[in-house]
Amino acid sequence: MNRVFNIFLVVSAVLLAGCKHEHPHAEDAEAGHKHEAGVIVLHDEVAGRFGVATDTLRPGAFHSTVRAAGRVMQAGADDAVVSAPTAGIVHFGRGINAGAEVGKNATVATIDARGTTGGDANRAALAAVESATIELERVEGLYRERLATQSELYAAQSALAQAQAAYSPTAASGQAKAPVSGTITSLLAKEGQYVGVGEPIASIGKGSGSVLRIELPRRHYREAPSFTDATVDIPGSEPYRVSALGGRRTGSSAGTDAGATGAYIPLYFSVPGNGAPVGTPFTAYLIGTEREGVLSVPVEAVSEQQGAYYVYERHGAEHYIKRRIEAGDSDGQRLEVKAGLEPGMEIVVAGMPAVRLAETSAVAPQGHSHNH
Protein backbone atom coordinates (compact mmCIF):
# COMPACT_ATOMS: atom_id res chain seq x y z
CA MET A 1 0.00 0.00 0.00
CA ASN A 2 2.87 2.37 0.84
CA ARG A 3 4.49 1.52 -2.50
CA VAL A 4 1.33 2.46 -4.41
CA PHE A 5 1.02 5.69 -2.42
CA ASN A 6 4.64 6.61 -3.20
CA ILE A 7 4.08 5.88 -6.88
CA PHE A 8 1.02 8.14 -6.76
CA LEU A 9 3.07 11.01 -5.32
CA VAL A 10 5.83 10.66 -7.86
CA VAL A 11 3.54 10.14 -10.85
CA SER A 12 1.37 13.06 -9.79
CA ALA A 13 4.44 15.26 -9.48
CA VAL A 14 5.67 14.23 -12.92
CA LEU A 15 2.28 14.67 -14.57
CA LEU A 16 1.59 18.03 -13.00
CA ALA A 17 5.09 19.37 -13.57
CA GLY A 18 4.10 20.37 -17.08
CA CYS A 19 1.46 22.70 -15.70
CA LYS A 20 4.14 25.05 -14.33
CA HIS A 21 5.50 25.79 -17.80
CA GLU A 22 4.09 27.52 -20.80
CA HIS A 23 3.33 25.26 -23.73
CA PRO A 24 2.68 26.37 -27.29
CA HIS A 25 -0.29 24.04 -27.38
CA ALA A 26 -2.87 23.31 -24.69
CA GLU A 27 -2.73 19.65 -25.69
CA ASP A 28 0.93 19.42 -24.63
CA ALA A 29 0.18 21.14 -21.35
CA GLU A 30 -2.36 18.47 -20.51
CA ALA A 31 0.01 15.50 -20.83
CA GLY A 32 -1.06 12.84 -18.37
CA HIS A 33 -4.71 13.98 -18.24
CA LYS A 34 -7.88 12.75 -19.95
CA HIS A 35 -8.38 14.39 -23.34
CA GLU A 36 -11.66 12.73 -24.14
CA ALA A 37 -14.14 10.61 -22.23
CA GLY A 38 -12.61 7.31 -21.17
CA VAL A 39 -9.12 8.03 -22.53
CA ILE A 40 -6.11 8.25 -20.21
CA VAL A 41 -3.01 10.00 -21.55
CA LEU A 42 0.38 8.95 -20.23
CA HIS A 43 3.60 10.00 -21.97
CA ASP A 44 5.88 7.15 -23.01
CA GLU A 45 8.72 8.74 -21.05
CA VAL A 46 6.68 8.58 -17.83
CA ALA A 47 5.40 5.09 -18.63
CA GLY A 48 8.94 3.84 -19.14
CA ARG A 49 10.10 5.43 -15.92
CA PHE A 50 7.51 3.46 -13.94
CA GLY A 51 7.94 0.16 -15.75
CA VAL A 52 4.70 0.20 -17.74
CA ALA A 53 4.74 -2.69 -20.21
CA THR A 54 2.11 -4.16 -22.51
CA ASP A 55 1.42 -7.45 -24.24
CA THR A 56 -0.98 -8.63 -26.92
CA LEU A 57 -3.84 -10.73 -25.58
CA ARG A 58 -3.97 -14.24 -27.05
CA PRO A 59 -5.97 -17.36 -26.13
CA GLY A 60 -3.86 -20.08 -24.52
CA ALA A 61 -3.77 -23.01 -22.14
CA PHE A 62 -5.15 -22.49 -18.65
CA HIS A 63 -5.65 -24.88 -15.77
CA SER A 64 -8.74 -25.26 -13.61
CA THR A 65 -7.86 -24.12 -10.12
CA VAL A 66 -9.14 -24.28 -6.57
CA ARG A 67 -8.06 -21.78 -3.95
CA ALA A 68 -7.21 -23.41 -0.63
CA ALA A 69 -5.39 -22.79 2.62
CA GLY A 70 -2.15 -24.57 3.46
CA ARG A 71 0.62 -24.88 6.03
CA VAL A 72 4.35 -25.57 5.71
CA MET A 73 5.57 -28.82 7.24
CA GLN A 74 9.24 -29.75 7.49
CA ALA A 75 10.20 -32.96 5.72
CA GLY A 76 11.91 -34.10 2.58
CA ALA A 77 11.74 -36.34 -0.42
CA ASP A 78 12.89 -39.37 1.62
CA ASP A 79 10.11 -40.49 3.92
CA ALA A 80 10.07 -43.36 6.40
CA VAL A 81 6.99 -45.24 7.58
CA VAL A 82 6.04 -46.18 11.13
CA SER A 83 4.28 -49.57 11.06
CA ALA A 84 2.10 -51.38 13.58
CA PRO A 85 4.11 -54.18 15.30
CA THR A 86 0.92 -56.09 16.06
CA ALA A 87 -2.77 -55.99 15.31
CA GLY A 88 -4.88 -53.89 17.65
CA ILE A 89 -6.16 -50.45 18.57
CA VAL A 90 -3.94 -47.40 17.92
CA HIS A 91 -3.17 -44.99 20.75
CA PHE A 92 -0.83 -42.15 19.75
CA GLY A 93 1.67 -40.78 22.24
CA ARG A 94 1.36 -37.36 23.83
CA GLY A 95 2.31 -34.60 21.41
CA ILE A 96 2.35 -36.91 18.40
CA ASN A 97 0.72 -35.18 15.44
CA ALA A 98 1.58 -33.97 11.95
CA GLY A 99 4.53 -31.58 12.19
CA ALA A 100 5.94 -33.02 15.44
CA GLU A 101 9.66 -33.85 15.55
CA VAL A 102 10.69 -37.31 16.77
CA GLY A 103 14.00 -39.03 17.36
CA LYS A 104 15.03 -42.46 16.14
CA ASN A 105 13.37 -45.25 18.16
CA ALA A 106 10.97 -42.80 19.79
CA THR A 107 7.56 -44.32 20.53
CA VAL A 108 5.01 -42.88 18.13
CA ALA A 109 2.05 -45.01 19.21
CA THR A 110 1.08 -48.02 21.29
CA ILE A 111 -1.00 -50.78 19.75
CA ASP A 112 -3.37 -52.41 22.23
CA ALA A 113 -4.21 -55.96 21.13
CA ARG A 114 -6.43 -56.73 24.13
CA GLY A 115 -10.11 -57.14 23.45
CA THR A 116 -9.70 -57.55 19.71
CA THR A 117 -11.35 -60.37 17.79
CA GLY A 118 -9.28 -63.54 18.14
CA GLY A 119 -7.53 -62.23 21.25
CA ASP A 120 -3.93 -61.11 21.58
CA ALA A 121 -2.02 -63.50 19.31
CA ASN A 122 1.35 -62.38 20.64
CA ARG A 123 0.26 -62.94 24.23
CA ALA A 124 -0.75 -66.46 23.24
CA ALA A 125 2.66 -66.90 21.56
CA LEU A 126 4.38 -65.78 24.77
CA ALA A 127 2.37 -68.35 26.75
CA ALA A 128 3.49 -71.00 24.25
CA VAL A 129 7.15 -69.97 24.75
CA GLU A 130 6.79 -70.19 28.51
CA SER A 131 5.10 -73.59 28.27
CA ALA A 132 7.73 -74.94 25.84
CA THR A 133 10.52 -73.69 28.09
CA ILE A 134 9.09 -75.54 31.10
CA GLU A 135 8.64 -78.69 29.02
CA LEU A 136 12.24 -78.53 27.75
CA GLU A 137 13.58 -78.13 31.28
CA ARG A 138 11.54 -81.18 32.37
CA VAL A 139 12.76 -83.35 29.48
CA GLU A 140 16.39 -82.23 29.97
CA GLY A 141 16.17 -83.40 33.62
CA LEU A 142 14.75 -86.73 32.58
CA TYR A 143 17.37 -87.09 29.85
CA ARG A 144 20.20 -86.54 32.33
CA GLU A 145 18.76 -89.36 34.45
CA ARG A 146 18.36 -91.46 31.31
CA LEU A 147 14.60 -91.47 31.73
CA ALA A 148 13.99 -89.72 28.40
CA THR A 149 15.30 -90.52 24.94
CA GLN A 150 17.38 -88.25 22.73
CA SER A 151 14.44 -88.02 20.30
CA GLU A 152 12.22 -86.67 23.10
CA LEU A 153 14.91 -84.08 23.92
CA TYR A 154 15.12 -82.97 20.28
CA ALA A 155 11.32 -82.71 20.09
CA ALA A 156 11.21 -80.46 23.18
CA GLN A 157 13.98 -78.23 21.80
CA SER A 158 12.18 -77.94 18.46
CA ALA A 159 8.89 -77.00 20.14
CA LEU A 160 10.60 -74.18 22.04
CA ALA A 161 12.29 -72.89 18.90
CA GLN A 162 8.95 -72.80 17.05
CA ALA A 163 7.25 -70.99 19.92
CA GLN A 164 10.06 -68.42 20.07
CA ALA A 165 9.77 -67.82 16.30
CA ALA A 166 6.07 -67.06 16.68
CA TYR A 167 6.68 -64.60 19.52
CA SER A 168 7.88 -61.01 18.98
CA PRO A 169 9.13 -58.98 21.95
CA THR A 170 8.50 -55.83 19.91
CA ALA A 171 4.95 -56.87 19.21
CA ALA A 172 4.50 -57.76 22.86
CA SER A 173 5.35 -54.22 23.88
CA GLY A 174 2.86 -52.89 21.32
CA GLN A 175 5.14 -49.90 20.76
CA ALA A 176 5.33 -48.54 17.22
CA LYS A 177 8.69 -46.75 17.05
CA ALA A 178 10.18 -44.23 14.66
CA PRO A 179 12.76 -45.92 12.39
CA VAL A 180 14.54 -42.58 11.77
CA SER A 181 14.77 -39.10 13.24
CA GLY A 182 12.68 -36.51 11.46
CA THR A 183 9.34 -34.74 11.32
CA ILE A 184 5.97 -36.48 11.21
CA THR A 185 4.41 -35.42 7.93
CA SER A 186 1.09 -37.20 8.39
CA LEU A 187 -0.76 -39.63 10.62
CA LEU A 188 -2.11 -42.45 8.47
CA ALA A 189 -4.45 -43.85 11.13
CA LYS A 190 -6.84 -42.25 13.58
CA GLU A 191 -6.75 -42.47 17.36
CA GLY A 192 -8.68 -45.58 18.41
CA GLN A 193 -8.59 -47.13 14.94
CA TYR A 194 -7.98 -50.87 14.50
CA VAL A 195 -4.92 -51.75 12.39
CA GLY A 196 -3.43 -55.03 11.26
CA VAL A 197 0.15 -56.20 11.71
CA GLY A 198 2.52 -54.12 9.55
CA GLU A 199 -0.02 -51.46 8.55
CA PRO A 200 1.44 -47.93 8.26
CA ILE A 201 0.26 -45.57 10.95
CA ALA A 202 2.50 -42.52 10.35
CA SER A 203 5.06 -41.13 7.89
CA ILE A 204 8.26 -39.31 8.85
CA GLY A 205 10.17 -36.90 6.62
CA LYS A 206 13.90 -37.21 7.14
CA GLY A 207 15.37 -35.23 4.23
CA SER A 208 15.90 -31.54 3.56
CA GLY A 209 13.15 -29.42 2.10
CA SER A 210 9.52 -28.94 2.98
CA VAL A 211 6.23 -30.74 2.78
CA LEU A 212 3.25 -28.52 2.10
CA ARG A 213 -0.08 -29.60 3.49
CA ILE A 214 -2.98 -28.09 1.54
CA GLU A 215 -6.57 -28.42 2.73
CA LEU A 216 -8.77 -29.27 -0.26
CA PRO A 217 -12.48 -28.51 0.38
CA ARG A 218 -14.29 -31.83 0.43
CA ARG A 219 -16.76 -30.66 -2.21
CA HIS A 220 -13.85 -31.06 -4.68
CA TYR A 221 -13.26 -34.68 -3.62
CA ARG A 222 -13.85 -36.08 -7.13
CA GLU A 223 -11.33 -33.63 -8.61
CA ALA A 224 -8.62 -34.45 -6.06
CA PRO A 225 -6.61 -36.81 -8.33
CA SER A 226 -6.26 -34.05 -10.97
CA PHE A 227 -4.50 -31.61 -8.62
CA THR A 228 -0.89 -32.59 -9.31
CA ASP A 229 0.61 -29.11 -9.00
CA ALA A 230 0.01 -25.91 -7.05
CA THR A 231 0.95 -22.25 -6.94
CA VAL A 232 1.97 -21.28 -3.41
CA ASP A 233 1.68 -17.74 -2.05
CA ILE A 234 3.52 -17.45 1.27
CA PRO A 235 3.31 -14.02 2.96
CA GLY A 236 6.50 -12.05 2.44
CA SER A 237 7.67 -14.19 -0.49
CA GLU A 238 7.10 -14.27 -4.23
CA PRO A 239 4.47 -16.85 -5.30
CA TYR A 240 5.97 -19.97 -6.86
CA ARG A 241 4.85 -23.08 -8.73
CA VAL A 242 5.68 -26.34 -6.92
CA SER A 243 6.73 -28.07 -10.14
CA ALA A 244 9.00 -25.15 -11.10
CA LEU A 245 11.11 -25.87 -8.01
CA GLY A 246 11.30 -29.59 -8.76
CA GLY A 247 8.56 -30.41 -6.28
CA ARG A 248 5.79 -32.95 -6.65
CA ARG A 249 2.59 -34.13 -5.05
CA THR A 250 3.34 -36.93 -2.60
CA GLY A 251 -0.19 -38.12 -1.96
CA SER A 252 -3.38 -37.56 -0.03
CA SER A 253 -4.57 -38.98 3.24
CA ALA A 254 -8.03 -39.17 1.62
CA GLY A 255 -9.60 -38.02 4.84
CA THR A 256 -7.90 -40.62 7.08
CA ASP A 257 -5.37 -38.19 8.53
CA ALA A 258 -5.97 -37.83 12.25
CA GLY A 259 -5.65 -34.05 11.84
CA ALA A 260 -8.22 -33.85 9.05
CA THR A 261 -11.60 -32.25 9.54
CA GLY A 262 -14.79 -33.39 7.90
CA ALA A 263 -14.87 -30.45 5.50
CA TYR A 264 -11.33 -30.85 4.11
CA ILE A 265 -9.01 -33.44 2.57
CA PRO A 266 -5.29 -32.91 3.20
CA LEU A 267 -3.09 -33.01 0.08
CA TYR A 268 0.70 -33.12 0.44
CA PHE A 269 3.38 -31.65 -1.83
CA SER A 270 7.13 -32.14 -1.40
CA VAL A 271 9.38 -29.19 -2.27
CA PRO A 272 13.21 -29.54 -2.35
CA GLY A 273 15.43 -27.06 -0.54
CA ASN A 274 14.91 -25.09 2.62
CA GLY A 275 11.61 -23.28 2.65
CA ALA A 276 9.57 -21.25 5.11
CA PRO A 277 9.55 -22.20 8.82
CA VAL A 278 7.40 -25.10 9.95
CA GLY A 279 3.83 -24.02 10.62
CA THR A 280 3.86 -21.04 8.24
CA PRO A 281 0.36 -20.59 6.73
CA PHE A 282 -0.09 -19.78 3.05
CA THR A 283 -2.63 -19.53 0.26
CA ALA A 284 -2.48 -22.17 -2.45
CA TYR A 285 -4.01 -22.44 -5.88
CA LEU A 286 -4.35 -26.15 -6.65
CA ILE A 287 -3.85 -26.65 -10.37
CA GLY A 288 -6.01 -29.21 -12.11
CA THR A 289 -7.23 -30.04 -15.60
CA GLU A 290 -5.81 -27.98 -18.48
CA ARG A 291 -8.18 -26.04 -20.76
CA GLU A 292 -7.26 -24.61 -24.15
CA GLY A 293 -8.34 -21.37 -25.80
CA VAL A 294 -8.68 -19.36 -22.59
CA LEU A 295 -8.00 -15.62 -22.36
CA SER A 296 -6.01 -14.75 -19.24
CA VAL A 297 -3.91 -11.87 -17.89
CA PRO A 298 -1.25 -11.66 -15.16
CA VAL A 299 -2.79 -11.02 -11.75
CA GLU A 300 -0.64 -7.89 -11.39
CA ALA A 301 -2.38 -6.46 -14.47
CA VAL A 302 -5.75 -6.42 -12.71
CA SER A 303 -7.08 -3.51 -10.66
CA GLU A 304 -9.90 -4.23 -8.22
CA GLN A 305 -12.08 -1.19 -7.62
CA GLN A 306 -15.20 -1.34 -5.44
CA GLY A 307 -15.65 -5.04 -6.05
CA ALA A 308 -15.21 -4.82 -9.83
CA TYR A 309 -12.16 -5.87 -11.86
CA TYR A 310 -10.42 -3.74 -14.50
CA VAL A 311 -7.43 -3.86 -16.81
CA TYR A 312 -5.95 -1.10 -18.96
CA GLU A 313 -5.72 -1.33 -22.73
CA ARG A 314 -3.12 0.66 -24.67
CA HIS A 315 -5.25 2.41 -27.28
CA GLY A 316 -2.77 4.17 -29.49
CA ALA A 317 0.35 6.16 -28.74
CA GLU A 318 0.37 7.35 -25.11
CA HIS A 319 -3.36 6.60 -24.82
CA TYR A 320 -4.97 4.03 -22.49
CA ILE A 321 -8.54 2.91 -21.83
CA LYS A 322 -9.85 1.19 -18.71
CA ARG A 323 -11.72 -2.06 -19.44
CA ARG A 324 -14.00 -3.79 -16.99
CA ILE A 325 -13.67 -7.59 -17.06
CA GLU A 326 -15.55 -10.59 -15.76
CA ALA A 327 -13.00 -12.63 -13.84
CA GLY A 328 -12.92 -16.42 -13.78
CA ASP A 329 -10.44 -18.82 -12.16
CA SER A 330 -7.00 -17.78 -10.95
CA ASP A 331 -3.96 -20.04 -10.65
CA GLY A 332 -2.21 -17.47 -8.45
CA GLN A 333 -0.19 -16.08 -11.36
CA ARG A 334 -2.78 -15.49 -14.07
CA LEU A 335 -6.49 -14.65 -13.99
CA GLU A 336 -9.01 -16.06 -16.46
CA VAL A 337 -10.98 -13.37 -18.33
CA LYS A 338 -14.48 -14.61 -19.10
CA ALA A 339 -15.79 -11.37 -20.65
CA GLY A 340 -14.72 -7.79 -21.35
CA LEU A 341 -11.66 -8.35 -23.55
CA GLU A 342 -11.00 -9.65 -27.06
CA PRO A 343 -7.96 -11.37 -28.57
CA GLY A 344 -5.51 -8.93 -30.14
CA MET A 345 -5.99 -6.18 -27.54
CA GLU A 346 -2.77 -4.66 -26.19
CA ILE A 347 -3.05 -4.89 -22.41
CA VAL A 348 -0.92 -3.32 -19.67
CA VAL A 349 0.75 -6.29 -17.96
CA ALA A 350 3.28 -4.44 -15.78
CA GLY A 351 3.30 -1.04 -14.09
CA MET A 352 -0.49 -0.95 -13.90
CA PRO A 353 -0.53 1.23 -10.73
CA ALA A 354 1.16 4.05 -12.67
CA VAL A 355 -1.58 4.01 -15.31
CA ARG A 356 -4.29 3.89 -12.70
CA LEU A 357 -2.79 6.80 -10.80
CA ALA A 358 -2.43 8.75 -14.03
CA GLU A 359 -6.15 8.20 -14.46
CA THR A 360 -6.78 9.47 -10.92
CA SER A 361 -4.60 12.55 -11.40
CA ALA A 362 -6.58 13.52 -14.50
CA VAL A 363 -8.99 15.38 -12.20
CA ALA A 364 -7.29 18.69 -11.53
CA PRO A 365 -7.44 19.98 -7.93
CA GLN A 366 -9.76 22.87 -7.13
CA GLY A 367 -8.30 26.17 -8.27
CA HIS A 368 -5.99 24.49 -10.77
CA SER A 369 -6.13 25.68 -14.36
CA HIS A 370 -4.37 24.80 -17.56
CA ASN A 371 -4.74 28.34 -18.87
CA HIS A 372 -1.22 29.73 -18.72
C-alpha positions in Angstrom: 0.0 0.0 0.0 2.9 2.4 0.8 4.5 1.5 -2.5 1.3 2.5 -4.4 1.0 5.7 -2.4 4.6 6.6 -3.2 4.1 5.9 -6.9 1.0 8.1 -6.8 3.1 11.0 -5.3 5.8 10.7 -7.9 3.5 10.1 -10.9 1.4 13.1 -9.8 4.4 15.3 -9.5 5.7 14.2 -12.9 2.3 14.7 -14.6 1.6 18.0 -13.0 5.1 19.4 -13.6 4.1 20.4 -17.1 1.5 22.7 -15.7 4.1 25.0 -14.3 5.5 25.8 -17.8 4.1 27.5 -20.8 3.3 25.3 -23.7 2.7 26.4 -27.3 -0.3 24.0 -27.4 -2.9 23.3 -24.7 -2.7 19.6 -25.7 0.9 19.4 -24.6 0.2 21.1 -21.3 -2.4 18.5 -20.5 0.0 15.5 -20.8 -1.1 12.8 -18.4 -4.7 14.0 -18.2 -7.9 12.7 -19.9 -8.4 14.4 -23.3 -11.7 12.7 -24.1 -14.1 10.6 -22.2 -12.6 7.3 -21.2 -9.1 8.0 -22.5 -6.1 8.2 -20.2 -3.0 10.0 -21.6 0.4 9.0 -20.2 3.6 10.0 -22.0 5.9 7.2 -23.0 8.7 8.7 -21.0 6.7 8.6 -17.8 5.4 5.1 -18.6 8.9 3.8 -19.1 10.1 5.4 -15.9 7.5 3.5 -13.9 7.9 0.2 -15.8 4.7 0.2 -17.7 4.7 -2.7 -20.2 2.1 -4.2 -22.5 1.4 -7.5 -24.2 -1.0 -8.6 -26.9 -3.8 -10.7 -25.6 -4.0 -14.2 -27.1 -6.0 -17.4 -26.1 -3.9 -20.1 -24.5 -3.8 -23.0 -22.1 -5.1 -22.5 -18.7 -5.7 -24.9 -15.8 -8.7 -25.3 -13.6 -7.9 -24.1 -10.1 -9.1 -24.3 -6.6 -8.1 -21.8 -3.9 -7.2 -23.4 -0.6 -5.4 -22.8 2.6 -2.1 -24.6 3.5 0.6 -24.9 6.0 4.3 -25.6 5.7 5.6 -28.8 7.2 9.2 -29.7 7.5 10.2 -33.0 5.7 11.9 -34.1 2.6 11.7 -36.3 -0.4 12.9 -39.4 1.6 10.1 -40.5 3.9 10.1 -43.4 6.4 7.0 -45.2 7.6 6.0 -46.2 11.1 4.3 -49.6 11.1 2.1 -51.4 13.6 4.1 -54.2 15.3 0.9 -56.1 16.1 -2.8 -56.0 15.3 -4.9 -53.9 17.7 -6.2 -50.5 18.6 -3.9 -47.4 17.9 -3.2 -45.0 20.7 -0.8 -42.2 19.7 1.7 -40.8 22.2 1.4 -37.4 23.8 2.3 -34.6 21.4 2.3 -36.9 18.4 0.7 -35.2 15.4 1.6 -34.0 12.0 4.5 -31.6 12.2 5.9 -33.0 15.4 9.7 -33.9 15.5 10.7 -37.3 16.8 14.0 -39.0 17.4 15.0 -42.5 16.1 13.4 -45.3 18.2 11.0 -42.8 19.8 7.6 -44.3 20.5 5.0 -42.9 18.1 2.0 -45.0 19.2 1.1 -48.0 21.3 -1.0 -50.8 19.8 -3.4 -52.4 22.2 -4.2 -56.0 21.1 -6.4 -56.7 24.1 -10.1 -57.1 23.4 -9.7 -57.5 19.7 -11.4 -60.4 17.8 -9.3 -63.5 18.1 -7.5 -62.2 21.3 -3.9 -61.1 21.6 -2.0 -63.5 19.3 1.3 -62.4 20.6 0.3 -62.9 24.2 -0.8 -66.5 23.2 2.7 -66.9 21.6 4.4 -65.8 24.8 2.4 -68.4 26.7 3.5 -71.0 24.2 7.1 -70.0 24.8 6.8 -70.2 28.5 5.1 -73.6 28.3 7.7 -74.9 25.8 10.5 -73.7 28.1 9.1 -75.5 31.1 8.6 -78.7 29.0 12.2 -78.5 27.8 13.6 -78.1 31.3 11.5 -81.2 32.4 12.8 -83.3 29.5 16.4 -82.2 30.0 16.2 -83.4 33.6 14.7 -86.7 32.6 17.4 -87.1 29.8 20.2 -86.5 32.3 18.8 -89.4 34.5 18.4 -91.5 31.3 14.6 -91.5 31.7 14.0 -89.7 28.4 15.3 -90.5 24.9 17.4 -88.3 22.7 14.4 -88.0 20.3 12.2 -86.7 23.1 14.9 -84.1 23.9 15.1 -83.0 20.3 11.3 -82.7 20.1 11.2 -80.5 23.2 14.0 -78.2 21.8 12.2 -77.9 18.5 8.9 -77.0 20.1 10.6 -74.2 22.0 12.3 -72.9 18.9 8.9 -72.8 17.1 7.3 -71.0 19.9 10.1 -68.4 20.1 9.8 -67.8 16.3 6.1 -67.1 16.7 6.7 -64.6 19.5 7.9 -61.0 19.0 9.1 -59.0 22.0 8.5 -55.8 19.9 5.0 -56.9 19.2 4.5 -57.8 22.9 5.4 -54.2 23.9 2.9 -52.9 21.3 5.1 -49.9 20.8 5.3 -48.5 17.2 8.7 -46.7 17.0 10.2 -44.2 14.7 12.8 -45.9 12.4 14.5 -42.6 11.8 14.8 -39.1 13.2 12.7 -36.5 11.5 9.3 -34.7 11.3 6.0 -36.5 11.2 4.4 -35.4 7.9 1.1 -37.2 8.4 -0.8 -39.6 10.6 -2.1 -42.5 8.5 -4.5 -43.8 11.1 -6.8 -42.2 13.6 -6.7 -42.5 17.4 -8.7 -45.6 18.4 -8.6 -47.1 14.9 -8.0 -50.9 14.5 -4.9 -51.8 12.4 -3.4 -55.0 11.3 0.2 -56.2 11.7 2.5 -54.1 9.6 0.0 -51.5 8.6 1.4 -47.9 8.3 0.3 -45.6 10.9 2.5 -42.5 10.3 5.1 -41.1 7.9 8.3 -39.3 8.8 10.2 -36.9 6.6 13.9 -37.2 7.1 15.4 -35.2 4.2 15.9 -31.5 3.6 13.2 -29.4 2.1 9.5 -28.9 3.0 6.2 -30.7 2.8 3.3 -28.5 2.1 -0.1 -29.6 3.5 -3.0 -28.1 1.5 -6.6 -28.4 2.7 -8.8 -29.3 -0.3 -12.5 -28.5 0.4 -14.3 -31.8 0.4 -16.8 -30.7 -2.2 -13.9 -31.1 -4.7 -13.3 -34.7 -3.6 -13.9 -36.1 -7.1 -11.3 -33.6 -8.6 -8.6 -34.5 -6.1 -6.6 -36.8 -8.3 -6.3 -34.0 -11.0 -4.5 -31.6 -8.6 -0.9 -32.6 -9.3 0.6 -29.1 -9.0 0.0 -25.9 -7.0 0.9 -22.3 -6.9 2.0 -21.3 -3.4 1.7 -17.7 -2.0 3.5 -17.4 1.3 3.3 -14.0 3.0 6.5 -12.0 2.4 7.7 -14.2 -0.5 7.1 -14.3 -4.2 4.5 -16.8 -5.3 6.0 -20.0 -6.9 4.9 -23.1 -8.7 5.7 -26.3 -6.9 6.7 -28.1 -10.1 9.0 -25.1 -11.1 11.1 -25.9 -8.0 11.3 -29.6 -8.8 8.6 -30.4 -6.3 5.8 -32.9 -6.6 2.6 -34.1 -5.1 3.3 -36.9 -2.6 -0.2 -38.1 -2.0 -3.4 -37.6 0.0 -4.6 -39.0 3.2 -8.0 -39.2 1.6 -9.6 -38.0 4.8 -7.9 -40.6 7.1 -5.4 -38.2 8.5 -6.0 -37.8 12.3 -5.6 -34.1 11.8 -8.2 -33.8 9.0 -11.6 -32.2 9.5 -14.8 -33.4 7.9 -14.9 -30.4 5.5 -11.3 -30.8 4.1 -9.0 -33.4 2.6 -5.3 -32.9 3.2 -3.1 -33.0 0.1 0.7 -33.1 0.4 3.4 -31.6 -1.8 7.1 -32.1 -1.4 9.4 -29.2 -2.3 13.2 -29.5 -2.3 15.4 -27.1 -0.5 14.9 -25.1 2.6 11.6 -23.3 2.7 9.6 -21.2 5.1 9.5 -22.2 8.8 7.4 -25.1 9.9 3.8 -24.0 10.6 3.9 -21.0 8.2 0.4 -20.6 6.7 -0.1 -19.8 3.1 -2.6 -19.5 0.3 -2.5 -22.2 -2.4 -4.0 -22.4 -5.9 -4.3 -26.1 -6.7 -3.8 -26.7 -10.4 -6.0 -29.2 -12.1 -7.2 -30.0 -15.6 -5.8 -28.0 -18.5 -8.2 -26.0 -20.8 -7.3 -24.6 -24.1 -8.3 -21.4 -25.8 -8.7 -19.4 -22.6 -8.0 -15.6 -22.4 -6.0 -14.8 -19.2 -3.9 -11.9 -17.9 -1.2 -11.7 -15.2 -2.8 -11.0 -11.8 -0.6 -7.9 -11.4 -2.4 -6.5 -14.5 -5.8 -6.4 -12.7 -7.1 -3.5 -10.7 -9.9 -4.2 -8.2 -12.1 -1.2 -7.6 -15.2 -1.3 -5.4 -15.7 -5.0 -6.0 -15.2 -4.8 -9.8 -12.2 -5.9 -11.9 -10.4 -3.7 -14.5 -7.4 -3.9 -16.8 -5.9 -1.1 -19.0 -5.7 -1.3 -22.7 -3.1 0.7 -24.7 -5.3 2.4 -27.3 -2.8 4.2 -29.5 0.4 6.2 -28.7 0.4 7.4 -25.1 -3.4 6.6 -24.8 -5.0 4.0 -22.5 -8.5 2.9 -21.8 -9.8 1.2 -18.7 -11.7 -2.1 -19.4 -14.0 -3.8 -17.0 -13.7 -7.6 -17.1 -15.5 -10.6 -15.8 -13.0 -12.6 -13.8 -12.9 -16.4 -13.8 -10.4 -18.8 -12.2 -7.0 -17.8 -10.9 -4.0 -20.0 -10.6 -2.2 -17.5 -8.4 -0.2 -16.1 -11.4 -2.8 -15.5 -14.1 -6.5 -14.6 -14.0 -9.0 -16.1 -16.5 -11.0 -13.4 -18.3 -14.5 -14.6 -19.1 -15.8 -11.4 -20.6 -14.7 -7.8 -21.4 -11.7 -8.4 -23.6 -11.0 -9.6 -27.1 -8.0 -11.4 -28.6 -5.5 -8.9 -30.1 -6.0 -6.2 -27.5 -2.8 -4.7 -26.2 -3.0 -4.9 -22.4 -0.9 -3.3 -19.7 0.7 -6.3 -18.0 3.3 -4.4 -15.8 3.3 -1.0 -14.1 -0.5 -1.0 -13.9 -0.5 1.2 -10.7 1.2 4.0 -12.7 -1.6 4.0 -15.3 -4.3 3.9 -12.7 -2.8 6.8 -10.8 -2.4 8.7 -14.0 -6.2 8.2 -14.5 -6.8 9.5 -10.9 -4.6 12.5 -11.4 -6.6 13.5 -14.5 -9.0 15.4 -12.2 -7.3 18.7 -11.5 -7.4 20.0 -7.9 -9.8 22.9 -7.1 -8.3 26.2 -8.3 -6.0 24.5 -10.8 -6.1 25.7 -14.4 -4.4 24.8 -17.6 -4.7 28.3 -18.9 -1.2 29.7 -18.7 
